[in-house]
Amino acid sequence: MFADRGYDHDKYRRLLRQQRITPKIARRGEAHGSGLGKHRWLVERTFSWLHNFRRLRTRYERRADIHQAMISIACSVICLRRLLSSF
């Protein structure tokens, strides 16, 4: 699991290892350049794509299943657009 410096604590590393998850947490006080930005950029870009859909930017649905359906539709549209632009 990748995390930024805000989660640099032995408690969090221990909890992740108990779940058999390898922590990749940037250390406080060390120089930048851990490579975390490469992975974080992908996640933030995907959130940005999802926020292009107005119904997801502000959650209007009260029911979780409808909201999940909207997220699934948005992800499908994003994938379709990416596939069409690659041809």
C-alpha distances in whole Angstrom, upper triangle without the diagonal:
4,7,10,13,14,11,12,14,14,15,11,10,13,12,8,10,13,11,10,7,6,5,6,8,11,14,17,20,19,20,18,17,14,13,10,13,13,10,11,15,14,13,16,18,17,18,21,22,22,24,27,28,30,29,26,26,28,28,31,31,31,30,26,27,29,26,24,27,27,23,24,27,25,22,25,27,25,24,28,29,26,28,31,31,30,33
4,7,10,12,10,11,14,15,15,12,11,14,14,11,13,16,15,14,10,9,6,5,6,8,12,14,17,16,17,15,14,10,10,7,10,10,8,8,12,12,11,13,16,16,17,19,21,21,23,25,27,29,29,25,25,27,27,31,31,31,31,27,28,30,27,25,27,27,23,24,27,25,22,26,27,24,24,28,28,25,28,31,30,29,33
4,7,8,6,8,11,13,14,10,10,14,14,11,14,17,16,16,12,11,8,6,5,7,10,12,15,15,15,13,14,11,11,8,10,12,10,9,12,13,12,13,16,17,17,19,21,21,22,25,27,28,28,25,24,26,26,30,30,30,30,27,29,30,27,25,28,27,24,25,28,26,24,27,28,25,26,30,29,27,30,33,32,31,35
4,6,6,7,11,14,15,12,12,16,16,14,17,20,19,19,16,14,11,9,6,5,8,9,12,12,13,11,12,10,11,7,9,12,11,9,12,14,13,13,17,18,17,19,22,22,23,26,28,29,29,26,24,26,27,31,31,32,32,29,31,32,28,27,30,29,26,28,30,28,26,29,30,27,28,31,31,29,31,34,33,32,36
4,5,5,9,12,14,12,12,16,16,15,18,20,20,21,18,16,12,10,7,5,6,6,9,10,11,10,12,10,13,10,12,15,14,13,16,18,17,17,20,22,21,22,25,26,26,29,31,32,32,29,27,29,30,33,34,34,35,32,34,35,31,30,34,33,29,31,34,31,29,33,34,31,32,35,34,32,35,38,36,36,40
4,6,8,12,12,11,12,15,15,15,18,20,20,21,18,17,13,12,9,9,9,8,12,13,15,14,16,14,16,13,14,17,16,14,17,19,17,17,21,22,20,22,25,25,25,28,30,30,31,27,26,27,27,31,32,31,32,29,32,33,29,29,32,31,28,30,33,30,29,33,34,31,32,35,35,33,36,39,37,37,41
4,6,9,9,7,9,12,12,11,14,16,16,17,15,14,10,10,7,8,9,9,13,14,16,15,17,14,16,13,15,18,16,14,18,19,17,18,22,22,21,23,26,26,26,29,30,31,31,28,27,28,28,32,32,31,32,29,31,32,29,28,31,31,28,30,32,30,29,32,34,31,32,35,35,33,36,39,38,37,41
4,7,9,7,8,11,12,12,14,16,17,18,15,14,10,10,6,7,6,7,10,11,14,14,16,13,15,13,16,18,17,16,20,21,20,20,24,25,24,26,29,29,29,32,34,35,35,31,30,32,32,35,36,35,35,32,35,36,33,32,35,34,31,33,36,33,32,35,36,34,34,38,38,35,38,41,40,39,43
4,5,6,7,9,10,11,13,15,16,17,15,14,11,12,9,10,9,9,13,14,17,18,19,16,19,17,19,22,20,19,23,24,23,24,27,28,27,29,32,31,32,35,36,37,37,33,32,33,33,37,37,36,36,33,35,37,34,33,36,36,33,35,38,36,34,37,39,36,37,40,40,38,41,44,43,42,46
4,5,5,6,9,10,10,12,14,15,14,13,11,12,10,12,11,12,15,16,19,20,21,18,20,19,22,24,22,22,25,26,25,26,29,30,29,32,34,33,34,37,39,40,39,35,35,36,36,39,39,38,37,34,36,39,36,34,38,38,34,36,39,37,35,39,41,38,38,42,42,40,42,45,44,44,47
4,6,5,6,9,10,11,13,14,14,14,11,14,12,14,14,15,18,19,22,22,24,21,22,20,23,25,23,22,26,27,25,26,29,29,28,31,33,32,33,37,37,38,37,34,33,34,33,37,36,35,35,32,34,36,33,32,36,36,33,34,38,36,34,38,40,37,38,41,42,40,42,45,44,44,47
4,5,5,6,9,10,11,12,11,11,9,11,9,12,12,14,18,18,21,21,21,18,20,17,20,22,19,19,22,23,21,22,26,26,25,28,30,29,30,33,34,35,34,30,30,31,31,34,33,32,32,29,31,33,30,29,32,33,29,31,34,33,31,34,36,33,34,37,38,36,38,41,41,40,44
4,6,5,6,9,10,11,9,8,6,9,8,11,11,14,17,17,20,20,20,17,18,16,19,21,19,19,22,23,21,23,26,26,26,29,31,30,31,35,35,37,36,32,32,34,33,37,36,35,35,31,33,35,32,30,34,34,31,32,35,34,31,34,37,34,34,38,38,36,38,41,41,40,43
4,5,5,6,9,10,10,10,9,12,12,15,15,17,20,21,23,23,24,20,22,20,23,25,22,22,26,26,24,26,30,29,29,32,34,33,34,37,38,39,38,35,35,36,35,38,37,36,35,32,34,36,34,32,35,36,33,33,37,36,33,36,39,36,36,40,41,39,40,44,43,42,46
4,5,5,7,9,9,10,9,13,13,16,17,19,22,23,25,25,25,21,23,20,23,24,22,21,25,25,23,25,28,27,27,30,32,30,32,35,35,37,35,32,32,33,32,35,34,33,32,28,30,33,30,28,32,33,30,30,34,33,31,34,36,34,34,38,39,37,39,42,42,41,44
4,5,5,6,5,7,6,10,11,14,16,18,22,22,24,23,23,19,20,17,20,21,18,19,22,22,20,23,25,25,24,28,29,28,30,33,33,35,34,30,31,32,31,34,33,32,31,28,29,32,29,27,30,31,28,28,32,31,28,31,34,31,31,35,36,34,35,39,38,38,41
4,5,5,5,6,7,11,12,16,17,20,23,22,25,24,24,20,21,19,22,23,20,21,25,24,23,25,28,27,27,31,32,31,33,36,37,38,37,34,34,36,34,38,37,36,34,31,32,35,32,30,33,34,31,31,35,34,31,34,36,34,33,37,38,36,37,41,40,39,42
4,5,7,10,11,15,16,19,20,22,26,26,28,28,27,24,24,22,26,26,23,24,27,27,25,28,30,29,29,33,34,32,34,37,38,39,38,34,35,36,35,38,36,35,34,30,31,34,32,30,33,34,31,31,35,35,32,35,37,35,35,38,40,38,39,42,42,41,45
4,5,9,10,14,16,19,21,23,27,26,29,28,27,23,23,21,24,24,21,22,25,24,22,25,28,26,26,30,31,29,31,35,35,36,35,31,32,33,32,35,33,32,31,27,28,31,29,26,29,31,28,28,31,31,28,31,34,32,31,35,36,34,36,39,39,38,41
4,7,9,13,15,19,20,23,26,26,28,27,26,22,22,20,23,23,20,22,25,24,22,26,28,26,27,30,31,30,32,35,36,38,36,33,34,35,34,37,36,35,33,29,30,33,31,28,31,32,29,29,32,32,29,31,34,32,31,35,36,34,35,38,38,37,40
4,6,9,12,15,17,21,24,23,25,23,22,18,18,16,20,20,17,18,21,20,19,22,24,23,24,27,28,27,29,32,33,35,34,30,31,33,32,35,34,33,32,28,29,31,29,26,29,30,27,27,30,29,26,29,31,29,28,32,33,31,32,36,36,34,37
4,7,9,13,15,18,21,20,21,20,19,15,16,14,18,18,15,17,20,19,19,22,24,23,24,27,28,28,30,33,34,36,35,31,32,34,33,37,36,36,34,31,32,34,31,29,31,32,28,28,32,31,28,30,32,30,29,33,34,31,32,36,35,34,37
4,6,9,11,15,18,17,18,17,17,13,14,12,15,16,14,14,18,18,17,20,22,22,22,25,27,27,28,31,32,34,34,30,30,32,32,35,35,35,34,30,31,33,31,28,31,31,28,28,32,30,27,30,32,30,29,33,33,31,33,36,35,34,38
4,7,9,13,16,14,15,14,13,9,10,8,12,13,11,12,15,16,15,18,20,21,21,24,25,26,27,30,31,33,34,30,30,32,32,35,35,35,35,31,32,34,31,29,32,32,28,29,31,30,27,30,31,28,28,32,32,29,31,34,33,32,36
4,6,9,13,12,13,12,12,9,10,8,12,13,12,12,15,17,16,17,20,21,21,23,26,26,27,30,31,33,33,29,29,31,31,35,35,35,35,31,33,34,31,29,32,32,28,30,32,30,28,31,33,29,30,33,33,31,33,36,35,34,38
4,7,9,8,10,9,9,6,9,7,10,13,12,12,15,17,17,18,20,22,22,24,26,27,27,30,32,34,34,31,30,32,32,36,36,37,37,34,35,37,33,32,35,34,30,32,34,32,30,33,34,31,31,35,34,31,34,37,35,34,38
4,6,6,9,9,11,9,12,11,14,16,16,16,19,21,20,21,24,25,25,27,30,30,31,33,35,37,37,34,32,34,35,39,39,39,39,36,38,40,36,35,38,37,34,35,38,35,33,36,38,34,35,38,38,35,38,41,39,38,42
4,6,8,10,12,11,14,13,15,18,18,17,20,23,22,22,25,27,26,28,31,31,31,34,36,37,38,34,33,34,35,39,40,39,40,37,39,41,37,36,39,38,35,37,39,37,35,38,39,36,37,40,39,37,40,42,41,40,44
4,7,9,12,12,15,15,17,20,21,20,22,25,24,24,27,29,29,30,33,34,33,36,39,40,40,37,35,37,38,42,43,43,43,41,43,44,40,39,42,41,38,40,42,39,38,41,42,38,39,43,41,39,42,44,42,42,46
4,7,9,9,13,13,15,18,19,18,20,23,23,23,26,28,28,29,32,33,33,36,38,39,40,37,35,37,39,42,43,43,44,41,43,44,40,39,42,41,37,39,41,39,37,40,40,37,37,41,40,37,40,42,40,40,43
4,6,8,11,12,13,16,18,17,19,22,23,22,24,27,27,28,31,32,32,34,37,38,40,36,35,37,38,42,43,44,44,41,43,44,40,39,42,41,37,39,41,38,36,39,39,36,36,39,38,35,38,41,38,37,41
4,6,8,9,10,12,14,14,15,18,19,19,21,23,24,24,27,29,29,31,34,35,36,33,31,34,35,39,40,41,42,39,40,41,37,36,39,37,34,35,37,34,32,35,36,32,32,36,34,32,34,37,34,34,38
4,5,8,8,10,12,13,14,17,18,18,20,22,23,24,26,28,28,30,33,35,36,33,32,34,36,40,40,41,42,39,40,40,37,36,38,37,33,34,36,33,31,34,34,30,31,34,33,30,32,35,32,31,35
4,5,8,9,11,12,13,16,17,17,19,21,22,23,26,27,28,30,33,35,36,32,31,34,35,38,39,40,40,36,38,39,35,34,36,35,31,32,35,32,29,32,33,30,29,33,32,29,31,34,32,31,35
4,5,6,8,9,11,12,14,15,16,18,20,21,23,24,26,27,30,32,33,30,29,32,33,37,37,38,38,35,36,37,33,31,34,33,29,30,32,29,26,29,30,26,26,29,29,25,28,31,28,27,31
4,5,6,6,9,10,11,12,14,16,17,18,20,22,23,25,27,29,30,27,26,29,29,33,34,35,35,31,33,33,30,28,31,30,26,27,29,26,24,27,28,24,24,28,27,24,27,30,28,27,31
4,5,5,6,9,10,10,12,14,15,16,18,20,20,22,25,27,28,25,24,27,28,32,33,34,34,31,32,33,29,28,30,28,25,26,28,25,23,26,26,22,23,26,25,22,25,28,26,25,29
4,6,5,7,9,10,11,13,15,16,17,19,21,22,25,27,28,25,24,28,29,32,33,34,34,31,32,32,29,27,29,28,24,25,27,24,21,24,24,21,21,24,23,20,22,25,23,22,26
4,5,5,7,9,10,11,13,15,16,17,19,21,23,26,26,23,23,26,26,30,30,32,31,28,29,29,26,24,26,25,21,22,24,21,19,22,23,19,19,23,22,19,22,24,23,22,26
4,5,5,6,9,10,11,12,14,16,17,19,21,23,24,21,20,23,24,27,28,29,29,26,27,28,24,23,25,24,20,21,23,21,18,22,22,19,19,23,22,20,23,25,24,23,27
4,5,5,6,9,10,10,12,14,15,17,19,22,23,20,19,22,24,27,28,30,30,27,28,28,25,23,25,23,20,21,23,19,17,20,20,17,18,21,20,17,20,23,21,21,25
4,6,5,6,9,10,11,13,14,16,18,21,22,19,18,22,23,26,27,29,28,25,26,26,23,21,22,21,17,18,20,17,14,17,18,14,14,18,17,14,17,20,18,18,22
4,5,5,6,9,10,11,12,15,16,19,20,16,16,19,20,23,24,25,25,22,23,23,20,18,20,19,15,16,18,15,13,17,17,14,15,18,18,16,19,21,20,21,24
4,5,5,6,9,10,10,13,15,17,18,15,14,17,19,22,23,25,25,23,24,23,20,19,21,19,16,18,19,16,14,18,18,14,16,19,18,17,20,22,21,21,25
4,5,5,6,9,10,11,14,16,18,15,14,18,19,23,24,26,26,24,24,24,20,19,21,18,15,17,18,14,13,16,15,12,13,16,15,13,17,19,17,18,22
4,5,5,6,9,10,12,15,16,13,13,16,17,20,21,23,23,20,21,20,17,16,17,15,12,13,14,11,9,13,12,9,11,14,13,12,15,17,17,17,21
4,5,5,6,9,10,13,13,10,10,13,14,18,18,20,21,18,19,19,15,15,16,14,11,13,14,11,10,14,14,11,14,17,16,15,18,20,19,21,24
4,5,5,7,9,12,13,11,9,13,15,18,20,22,23,21,22,21,17,17,18,15,13,15,15,12,12,15,14,11,14,16,15,15,18,19,18,20,23
4,5,5,8,11,13,10,10,14,15,18,19,22,22,20,21,19,16,16,16,13,11,13,13,9,9,12,10,7,11,13,11,11,15,16,15,17,20
4,5,6,9,10,7,8,11,12,15,16,18,19,17,17,16,12,12,13,10,8,10,10,7,7,11,10,8,11,14,13,13,17,18,18,20,22
4,5,7,8,6,5,9,11,13,15,18,19,17,18,17,13,14,15,12,10,13,13,9,11,14,13,11,15,17,15,16,20,20,20,22,25
4,6,9,8,7,11,13,15,17,20,21,20,20,18,15,16,16,12,12,14,13,9,11,14,11,10,14,15,13,15,18,18,17,20,23
4,6,6,6,9,11,12,14,17,18,17,17,15,12,13,13,9,9,12,10,7,10,12,10,10,14,15,14,16,18,19,19,22,24
4,5,5,7,9,10,12,15,17,17,18,15,12,14,14,11,11,14,13,10,14,16,14,14,18,18,17,19,22,22,22,25,27
4,6,6,6,7,8,12,13,13,14,11,9,11,11,8,9,12,11,10,13,15,14,15,18,19,18,21,23,23,24,27,29
4,5,5,8,9,12,13,12,13,11,8,10,11,7,7,11,11,9,11,14,13,13,16,18,18,19,22,23,23,26,28
4,6,9,11,14,16,15,17,14,11,13,14,11,11,14,14,11,14,17,16,15,18,20,19,21,24,24,24,27,29
4,6,9,11,14,14,16,14,11,14,15,12,12,16,16,14,16,19,18,18,22,23,22,24,27,28,28,30,33
4,6,8,10,10,12,10,8,11,12,10,11,14,15,14,16,19,18,19,22,23,23,25,27,28,29,31,33
4,6,9,11,12,10,8,12,13,11,13,16,16,15,18,20,20,21,24,25,25,27,29,30,30,33,35
4,6,7,9,7,6,10,11,9,12,14,14,15,17,19,19,21,23,24,25,27,29,30,31,33,35
4,6,9,8,8,11,12,12,14,16,17,18,20,22,23,24,26,27,28,30,32,33,34,36,38
4,6,6,7,9,10,11,13,15,16,17,19,20,22,23,25,26,27,29,31,32,34,35,37
4,5,5,6,9,10,10,12,14,15,16,18,20,21,22,24,26,27,28,30,32,33,35
4,5,5,6,9,10,10,12,14,15,16,18,20,21,22,24,26,27,28,30,32,34
4,5,5,6,9,10,11,12,14,15,17,18,20,21,23,24,26,27,29,30,32
4,5,5,6,9,10,11,12,14,15,17,18,20,21,23,24,26,27,29,31
4,5,5,6,9,10,11,12,14,15,16,18,20,21,23,24,26,27,29
4,5,5,6,9,10,11,12,14,15,16,18,20,21,22,24,26,28
4,5,5,6,9,10,11,12,14,15,16,18,20,21,22,24,26
4,5,5,6,9,10,10,12,14,15,16,18,20,21,23,25
4,5,5,6,9,10,11,12,14,15,16,18,20,21,23
4,5,5,6,9,10,10,12,14,15,16,18,20,22
4,5,5,6,9,10,11,12,14,15,17,19,21
4,5,5,6,9,10,11,12,14,15,17,19
4,5,5,6,9,10,10,12,14,15,17
4,5,5,6,9,10,10,12,14,16
4,5,5,6,9,10,11,13,15
4,5,5,6,9,10,11,13
4,5,5,6,9,10,11
4,5,5,6,9,10
4,6,5,6,9
4,5,5,7
4,5,6
4,6
4
